Every structure is written in structure tokens, then in C-alpha cells.
């Protein structure tokens, strides 16, 4: 989420697919879309029927990079203008990888994904170890 864009939702994914001229190929428990690029590469994505449900920033970044093959800037521009993306585009830098056990452990302490993204994976792991080292009932300084 930025100052100029809301938190991404599944409805935004559909709006992008419409603007970027993707073809809806089927509906199951999700709506599935495909786009054939001039290079012959076939891109595939889908969206949940929970259109207004927010997508976590980590998942959104993955969808942009791996499925839609666009940057955040190009994604929002396509929605705002209704014009398809002129590919290829430079993709956003891949965010750092956080081990699943660190993410799960920090969530158990009420740390959000956005808060984790402010830390390096090593800092997130160190924070989790510090939380584990704090005796139950003791309030830490965080």
C-alpha cells in the first residue's frame, strides 16, 4: 500500500486483467485468466471470488513478479488508464526470503507482515529468538 494506492484486493487483480487484455478461461472456486505474450509465453493467474479481500503485500509482490510479470507501477497504471502494459517491463526487486518458521513464530507474537518487511531476514530471526528467550509473563522492551 502506498499513499496513492489502496491495499491491493482480488478486485484489483481482475481490474488489471481486464485492462491488460487477459482472457478469462474458466471459473471454479476462482476466476482463472491467461494472457499470451508476443514472445509466445503464456501467463496465468487467478483471483478469489472474495473480491474485496485484501492481498498481503508479500503475496501481491509474488503475483506481480511470477504471474502478471509487471511492476507495481505498471500494475496500477494499467488499472488507472485502462491500457494494457507494454511488455517487457523491468520487474520490482524480489523481496528478501523469510523462513516460514520465522514468519509463523513472529505472527504468534503479534508481529505483522508489514512490520517484518521492515527487518532483514536475519533481524526477524534475531527478534524471534529474543522473544523466545523472554520468560513468560515478563514484558520486554519492544
C-alpha positions in Angstrom: 0.0 0.0 0.0 1.3 3.5 -0.8 -0.1 6.9 -0.2 -1.6 7.0 -3.7 -2.8 3.4 -3.9 -5.0 1.3 -1.6 -4.2 -2.1 -0.2 -4.4 -4.5 -3.2 -7.5 -6.7 -3.4 -8.6 -9.5 -5.7 -10.9 -7.0 -7.4 -7.7 -5.1 -8.4 -6.3 -8.2 -9.9 -9.4 -8.6 -12.0 -9.4 -4.9 -13.0 -5.7 -5.3 -14.1 -6.5 -8.4 -16.1 -9.3 -6.6 -17.9 -7.2 -3.5 -18.6 -4.2 -5.7 -19.7 -6.4 -7.7 -22.1 -6.2 -11.1 -20.3 -8.7 -13.8 -21.3 -10.9 -15.4 -18.7 -10.5 -19.1 -19.3 -12.6 -20.7 -16.6 -14.5 -20.3 -13.3 -14.2 -22.8 -10.5 -13.8 -21.6 -6.9 -11.6 -18.9 -8.5 -11.7 -17.0 -11.8 -8.8 -18.1 -14.0 -7.1 -15.8 -16.5 -4.5 -16.3 -19.3 -2.5 -13.9 -21.5 -0.3 -14.9 -24.4 2.6 -12.5 -24.8 4.1 -11.7 -28.2 7.1 -13.9 -27.3 4.6 -16.9 -27.0 5.0 -17.1 -23.3 1.6 -17.9 -21.6 1.0 -16.1 -18.3 -1.6 -17.5 -15.9 -3.3 -16.1 -12.8 -6.5 -16.4 -10.9 -8.5 -14.4 -8.4 -10.6 -15.3 -5.5 -14.3 -14.7 -5.5 -13.7 -12.7 -2.3 -13.1 -9.6 -4.5 -12.9 -7.1 -1.7 -10.5 -9.2 0.4 -7.0 -7.6 0.8 -4.0 -9.4 -0.5 -0.9 -9.4 1.7 2.0 -7.4 0.4 4.2 -10.5 0.2 1.6 -12.4 -1.9 0.9 -9.3 -4.0 4.6 -8.9 -4.8 4.8 -12.6 -5.8 1.7 -12.4 -8.0 3.1 -9.3 -9.8 6.6 -10.9 -10.3 5.7 -14.5 -11.1 2.2 -14.4 -12.6 1.5 -11.0 -14.1 5.1 -10.1 -14.9 4.7 -6.4 -14.2 6.0 -3.9 -11.7 3.7 -2.3 -9.1 3.9 1.0 -11.1 2.8 -0.8 -14.3 0.0 -2.7 -12.4 -1.6 0.5 -11.0 -1.0 2.4 -14.3 -2.9 -0.2 -16.3 -5.9 0.0 -13.8 -5.9 3.8 -13.8 -5.6 4.2 -17.5 -7.4 1.1 -18.8 -4.5 0.5 -21.1 -2.5 -2.8 -21.4 1.1 -3.0 -20.2 3.8 -2.7 -22.9 5.9 -5.7 -22.1 8.6 -6.5 -21.3 8.9 -4.3 -18.2 11.5 -4.1 -15.5 10.2 -6.1 -12.6 10.4 -4.9 -9.0 13.3 -6.3 -7.0 12.5 -9.6 -5.3 11.8 -9.1 -1.6 14.0 -11.0 0.8 13.0 -14.5 1.8 11.9 -15.1 5.4 11.9 -18.7 6.6 8.3 -19.9 7.2 9.1 -20.8 10.8 10.2 -17.2 11.5 7.1 -15.7 9.9 4.9 -18.1 11.8 6.7 -17.6 15.1 6.6 -13.8 14.8 2.9 -13.8 13.9 2.4 -15.7 17.2 3.8 -12.6 18.9 1.5 -10.2 17.0 4.2 -9.1 14.6 2.5 -8.2 11.2 3.9 -9.0 7.8 4.4 -5.2 7.2 6.4 -5.0 10.4 8.5 -8.0 9.4 9.2 -6.4 6.0 10.9 -3.5 7.8 13.5 -6.0 9.0 16.1 -8.1 7.2 15.5 -11.9 7.5 18.4 -12.1 10.0 16.9 -9.3 12.1 13.5 -11.0 12.1 15.1 -14.3 13.2 17.0 -12.5 15.9 13.8 -10.8 17.2 12.1 -14.2 17.3 15.0 -15.7 19.3 14.8 -12.7 21.7 11.1 -13.3 22.1 11.7 -17.0 22.8 14.3 -16.1 25.4 12.0 -13.8 27.3 10.4 -15.7 30.2 6.6 -16.0 30.1 4.9 -13.1 31.8 7.9 -10.8 31.5 7.2 -7.7 29.4 10.1 -7.0 27.0 11.1 -3.5 26.0 9.8 -3.7 22.4 
